[in-house]
Amino acid sequence: MSWIIPFEGRHHSGAYNQNFLYRRNNIYVMDNHRSALWCWLDFFKEKLKDVGIFHIDRHSDALKSDITRWVSQASSPKHVTSMDIQTYLTVADLGCSSGKLFRWDNYLSIFLEMYKTEIRHCYYAVYEGDEINHLKAIEKKPWDFPENIEFWLSKGKWILNIDLDYFFYKVDDLKTCMYSDEYLHSFFKAVDLIAERDSEVVITICLSPEVL
């Protein structure tokens, strides 16, 4: 168990702030989803090959507007695989004077482009955002999760990427869960069983404090 970024309080995350990043074995928990790509590379290191990914999030996190430039910058002069967490979080986007390269809305599109030949399955469940761009992209529906997710991810290496905002909606500042306690219990019980395969499955969970 370790604090990769020590908890700095329940502050606004926005596009770039990272208030905490915590790791327990193969599970990484964060307040800003932009760290997820770094976590996957940290877990698999040079073994990120023949991997499946399942992205469950209100947003697709797959902005593609400047994908060619982003991938180029993530590869050179320093490759993202050699970045420590502070470098990863602070590296600038050369096409945006005040922006960072890795953001909550583009880290997934960067990953899918950089590692597209290494991804054998690409599942997603989202409500909004740019299209998930991968030849093997398949949309999954929430009513199928509890019964099937353990089977879907039963073999090989997997990335399970969850943002808790997927399960909530907001009306007039009132935040409400869209799913029953029984549904959530069944879903996360399955996630817990998947997490037991701690040498081949990495799980990243974002708390999305602005939503929750």
Beta strands, then each sheet from edge to edge (+ up, - down):
strand 1: 2-5
strand 2: 21-24
strand 3: 27-30
strand 4: 51-56
strand 5: 119-125
strand 6: 137-139
strand 7: 157-163
strand 8: 168-171
strand 9: 174-177
strand 10: 201-206
sheet 1: 1+ 2- 3+ 10+ 7+ 4+ 5+ 6+
sheet 2: 8+ 9-
end
